[in-house]
Each structure stands twice: as structure tokens, then as C-alpha cells.
Amino acid sequence: MNNNQIFYRATIQIGKEIDYIIVRVFYSDRKKSIINMEFYRLSGSIKNEGFSIPSKRQATFQEELRILNKARSIIRCDIKKAKNLIKEKIKEAYCEEAKVCLKNISENMEE
């Protein structure tokens, strides 16, 4: 496993509905000043009704994650701040009231 990447399992809860997401975080540059966060929605019960991607524009982060089940965000910051950024991006895709629980699963992965 690349030591410059971290994997998280996110559990998102809104009321009684739950979604599960895997997030991969890694540096995008040699200076280690830009992080890339890849979100993969695995399964869940949170409804995506009312979402669509209009053909006249690029999909938003929310539309990519909720409809296409994957999204990416790139930002200039230290990887140590990734956990808070992940929570912010998930709330952007779901809602501010969403309960987000993150677990670092990198330690459990074999090389």
C-alpha cells in the first residue's frame, strides 16, 4: 500500500436511512501540498429522488456522488486536515443535518 494515501469508511445517517462511502485520500503533487479525495458510494438506503444531471452543464459534486456513486475533490491543504474536509464534502452532497462517522481503514489493509 502507498504510504501517502489514507482510506476511510464513511457512514452517513439521515433519520433512519444510511449510506456507506469509501474515501481514498492522497497527495496529488510532489510538494505534498495538494490532496485528492476520491469518494465511492457503496450502498445504502438514502433516497436520491429528485436528482438529475442536466446536459447543459457539468455535474456538481453532489450530483456525481448521489447519482453516479463516485466523485472527486482536489484541494490545496495538508493531508492531516482531510478528515474534516471529507465530512464537509459529504454534508455538501447530503445535507448539513447528516450524521457522518469516519473510520480510518488504512491500518487494516495489507501491503
Phi, psi and omega in degrees: 000142177291125181289348180265021176225153181229141176246136177236147168254123180251134173248124182247128180233130173231109186063236179264356182270145184224142172235156179234135183225141170256134180238128175252127181238130179205161178285142180257357182218163181290332180285350182057049178243349181237128177250149178246126179244119178253127183249129179235111180279120185272303183196176177155181183242000180288126185288146178244021180296141179092353178266140173203160179248107179297144182287348184273356181209167177287148179293146175280168177303315180301313181295319179299312183290317186280331182259313184270351178066017173204147181204163181222146175222133179240131184212149178275109175185175179279145182297338179294339179268003186299321184302314179293322179294322177300313180299318179298315181294322179294318177295327175297321182281331183252278176185162181297332182280352181297135174271125183241123177243123180250137175230126177288118180252007180298322182296334184275356184266140177273155179283000000 
